[in-house]
Amino acid sequence: MRHLISPLDFTVEELDKLLNLAGDIEKNPQKYKECCKGKKLATLFYEPSTRTRLSFEAAMLNLGGSVLGFSEASSSSASKGESVSDTIRIISCYADICAMRHPKEGAALVAAKKSGIPVINAGDGGHQHPTQTLTDLMTIRTLKGRLDNITIGLCGDLKFGRTVHSLINALLRYDNVKFVLISPAELKVPGYIIENIKEAGAQYEEVSRLEDVIGGLDLLYMTRVQRERFFNEEDYIRLKDSFILDKKKLKSAKDDMLILHPLPRVNEIAVEVDDDPRAVYFKQAQFGVYVRMALILTLLEVEV
């Protein structure tokens, strides 16, 4: 039995196989519509979510399976003090596979150690978000044709953004990837991520102005400044509008640069950018369903 707690739980070869499967699902959805008939996915979301939870549910329903679970901690026995370990032991009696989001780092790993079914980490605090990373990798590979030889700018909240941390660690396994880290000083990438970049021998630079570097990017990964990750409201208000992508800034970008965003968006990408052909964040959300379908099939060892 396998779990997905970190994007690094799969080798590069296994990732390629998973992304190939997701690509085939995109092209031939009818082929997979009953692959998980009789199987149940439990969604244990201790934190609010729209895209991640609903895309997991859509993925399982598209495969012919069914879904059960809860969408916030207050509607579960966690509100009575039940531990994650006990919850997953109970859920293992009811479902075949579980997707779990939790505000505490490491919660999914704790669950995996006690679980009788595969556990998928759907986000644990500011730590990891592996299925978003798989979605990002599919988006880049499908639309760019490669995962190596790219310069990627990551902009916004790089300190607390688990999507950024997961994506950097995943891309470090590919050749000639350069990272341009764009953030205010208060929201810079944590030191341990920088150490990972250095250990991999990858190029990187840290800057505080998007305008200064956008012209050299193949990919721009925007993130929101997350209110829920701040210790006080004053810091959030001061920094939330620091980096906003608009048409004016895009005039300096390459014609084939792709704009990604894990969503939800607040105001860090102006609505006027949505019609730009380089904006692919809504396609990215669609790719997330195919990736999660492929992941469910892989962890349940379903042969098509």
C-alpha positions in Angstrom: 0.0 0.0 0.0 1.3 3.4 -1.0 0.5 6.9 0.1 1.3 10.4 -1.4 2.5 12.7 1.4 5.2 14.6 -0.6 5.7 15.0 -4.4 9.1 13.3 -3.8 7.3 10.1 -2.8 7.3 9.3 -6.5 10.4 8.9 -8.6 10.8 10.9 -11.8 10.0 7.8 -13.8 6.8 7.2 -11.7 5.8 10.8 -12.2 6.2 10.5 -15.9 4.0 7.4 -15.9 1.4 9.2 -13.8 1.4 12.3 -16.0 1.1 10.0 -19.1 -1.9 8.4 -17.5 -3.4 11.8 -16.7 -2.9 12.8 -20.4 -4.6 9.7 -21.6 -7.5 10.4 -19.3 -7.8 13.9 -20.7 -8.0 12.5 -24.3 -10.1 9.4 -23.5 -12.4 10.1 -20.5 -15.0 7.5 -21.5 -12.3 4.7 -21.2 -12.1 5.4 -17.5 -15.6 6.1 -16.4 -16.2 2.9 -14.5 -12.7 2.0 -13.4 -13.5 2.7 -9.7 -17.1 1.4 -9.6 -17.8 0.2 -6.1 -14.8 2.1 -4.6 -15.2 5.0 -2.1 -13.0 8.1 -1.6 -13.1 9.8 1.8 -12.4 13.5 1.8 -11.2 14.6 5.3 -10.9 18.4 5.1 -10.1 20.1 8.4 -9.5 23.3 6.4 -11.8 25.1 3.9 -11.2 24.2 0.3 -13.1 24.6 -3.0 -10.8 23.4 -5.9 -8.9 20.7 -4.1 -11.9 19.0 -2.4 -14.3 19.3 -5.3 -11.6 18.2 -7.9 -11.0 15.1 -5.8 -14.7 14.4 -5.6 -15.1 15.1 -9.4 -12.1 12.8 -10.0 -13.6 9.9 -8.1 -17.1 10.4 -9.6 -15.6 10.5 -13.1 -14.1 7.1 -12.4 -17.4 5.7 -11.4 -16.7 5.6 -7.6 -18.5 7.4 -4.8 -17.4 10.0 -2.2 -18.0 10.5 1.6 -16.4 12.8 4.1 -16.5 16.2 5.7 -15.5 19.7 4.6 -14.6 21.4 7.8 -13.3 20.2 11.2 -16.3 21.6 13.1 -18.6 19.1 11.3 -16.4 16.1 12.4 -15.5 14.5 15.7 -12.3 16.6 15.7 -14.5 19.2 17.3 -14.9 16.8 20.2 -11.2 16.2 20.5 -10.8 13.1 18.4 -7.2 12.6 17.1 -6.2 12.3 13.5 -4.9 8.8 14.2 -8.2 7.6 15.6 -10.2 9.3 12.8 -8.2 7.6 10.0 -8.5 4.2 11.7 -12.3 4.7 11.6 -12.3 6.0 8.0 -10.3 3.0 7.0 -13.3 0.9 7.8 -15.6 2.9 5.5 -13.5 3.9 2.4 -10.9 2.6 0.0 -8.8 5.7 -0.2 -8.6 9.0 1.6 -7.7 12.6 0.7 -6.8 14.7 3.7 -6.2 18.5 4.3 -5.1 19.7 7.7 -3.8 23.0 9.0 -0.9 21.3 10.9 2.3 20.3 9.2 2.8 16.5 9.2 -0.8 15.6 9.9 -1.1 13.6 6.7 2.1 11.6 7.6 0.7 10.8 11.0 -2.5 9.6 9.4 -0.6 7.5 6.8 1.2 5.6 9.6 -2.1 4.5 11.2 -4.2 4.1 8.1 -5.5 0.9 6.6 -6.0 2.6 3.2 -3.9 4.9 0.9 -3.7 8.5 2.2 -3.3 11.5 -0.1 -2.0 14.7 1.4 -4.3 17.4 0.1 -2.3 20.1 2.0 -0.8 20.2 5.4 -0.3 23.7 6.8 2.5 25.7 5.1 4.4 22.5 4.4 3.4 20.5 1.3 0.6 20.3 -1.3 1.7 17.4 -3.6 -1.5 17.0 -5.7 -1.3 20.7 -6.6 2.3 20.1 -7.6 1.3 17.2 -9.8 -1.3 19.5 -11.4 1.4 22.2 -11.9 3.8 19.7 -13.5 1.0 18.4 -15.9 0.2 22.0 -16.9 3.8 22.9 -17.6 4.6 19.6 -19.4 1.4 19.7 -21.5 1.6 23.4 -22.5 5.4 23.8 -22.6 6.3 20.4 -23.8 9.0 19.9 -21.1 9.9 20.1 -17.4 13.6 20.9 -17.9 15.4 23.9 -19.4 13.0 26.5 -18.0 13.2 29.7 -16.0 10.3 30.0 -13.6 9.4 33.0 -11.5 7.5 32.4 -8.3 5.9 35.5 -7.0 4.0 36.6 -3.9 3.9 34.7 -0.6 6.9 32.4 -0.8 7.3 31.9 2.9 4.0 30.3 3.8 2.9 29.1 0.3 3.0 25.3 0.5 2.3 25.1 -3.3 5.5 27.0 -3.9 7.6 24.8 -1.6 6.3 21.6 -3.2 6.8 22.8 -6.7 10.4 24.0 -6.2 11.3 20.6 -4.6 9.7 18.7 -7.5 11.4 20.8 -10.2 14.8 20.4 -8.6 14.8 16.9 -10.0 14.8 18.2 -13.6 17.8 19.6 -15.5 18.6 23.3 -16.0 15.7 24.8 -14.1 16.3 28.3 -12.9 14.2 29.8 -10.1 13.5 33.5 -9.8 12.0 34.2 -6.4 10.0 37.4 -6.3 8.7 38.5 -2.9 8.8 41.1 -0.2 11.5 40.6 2.4 8.9 39.4 5.0 7.7 36.7 2.7 10.9 35.2 1.3 11.3 31.5 0.7 12.3 29.6 3.9 16.0 28.9 4.4 15.6 25.1 4.1 14.1 25.5 0.6 17.1 27.7 -0.4 19.4 25.0 0.9 17.6 22.4 -1.2 18.1 24.6 -4.3 21.8 25.0 -3.5 22.3 21.3 -2.8 20.7 20.4 -6.2 23.1 22.9 -7.9 20.3 24.8 -9.4 20.4 28.5 -10.3 18.3 31.0 -8.4 17.9 34.7 -7.6 15.8 36.5 -5.0 14.3 39.9 -6.1 11.7 42.2 -4.8 10.3 43.7 -8.1 8.4 41.6 -10.6 9.0 44.3 -13.3 12.7 43.7 -13.2 12.6 40.0 -14.1 9.4 39.2 -16.0 11.0 39.6 -19.4 13.3 36.6 -18.8 10.7 34.1 -17.6 9.3 31.1 -19.3 6.8 30.6 -16.5 5.3 32.9 -13.9 3.7 31.2 -10.9 1.6 33.8 -9.0 0.4 33.2 -5.4 -1.9 35.1 -3.1 -0.8 36.6 0.2 -2.6 34.4 2.6 -4.4 36.2 5.5 -4.7 32.9 7.5 -0.9 32.4 7.6 -0.2 35.8 9.3 0.3 36.3 13.0 -1.3 39.8 12.9 -3.7 41.7 10.7 -1.4 44.8 10.3 1.3 42.8 8.5 -1.3 41.2 6.2 -2.8 44.6 5.2 0.6 46.1 4.6 1.8 43.3 2.3 -1.3 41.9 0.6 -1.1 44.2 -2.4 2.7 44.1 -2.8 2.6 42.2 -6.1 -0.2 42.5 -8.6 0.1 41.3 -12.2 -1.6 43.5 -14.8 -1.5 44.2 -18.5 1.1 46.9 -18.0 3.6 44.5 -16.5 2.8 41.8 -19.1 4.0 44.1 -21.9 7.6 43.1 -20.9 6.9 39.4 -20.8 7.7 36.8 -23.6 4.9 36.0 -26.0 5.0 32.3 -24.9 5.4 32.8 -21.2 2.7 30.9 -19.2 1.0 32.4 -16.1 0.0 29.8 -13.5 -1.8 30.2 -10.2 -2.9 27.5 -7.7 -6.0 29.6 -6.9 -8.0 31.0 -5.2 -7.1 34.4 -6.6 -7.8 37.6 -4.6 -6.3 40.6 -6.5 -2.8 39.5 -7.3 -3.8 38.9 -10.9 -5.9 41.7 -12.4 -9.1 40.3 -14.0 -8.0 42.0 -17.3 -5.2 39.4 -17.6 -7.7 36.5 -17.8 -8.2 37.0 -21.5 -4.5 36.9 -22.3 -3.6 33.6 -24.0 -0.7 33.3 -21.7 -3.0 33.0 -18.7 -3.6 29.3 -18.1 -4.7 29.1 -14.4 -8.2 28.0 -15.2 -6.9 25.2 -17.6 -4.6 24.3 -14.7 -7.6 23.7 -12.5 -9.0 21.4 -15.1 -5.8 19.5 -15.4 -6.1 19.0 -11.6 -9.0 16.7 -12.1 -7.2 14.5 -14.6 -4.1 14.2 -12.3 -6.2 13.3 -9.3 -8.0 10.6 -11.4 -4.6 9.2 -12.4 -3.4 9.3 -8.8 -6.5 7.5 -7.5 -6.1 4.8 -10.1 -2.3 4.4 -9.3 -2.7 4.2 -5.5 -5.6 1.8 -5.8 -3.6 -0.2 -8.3 -6.5 -0.3 -10.7 -5.5 -1.7 -14.1 -7.3 -0.2 -17.1 
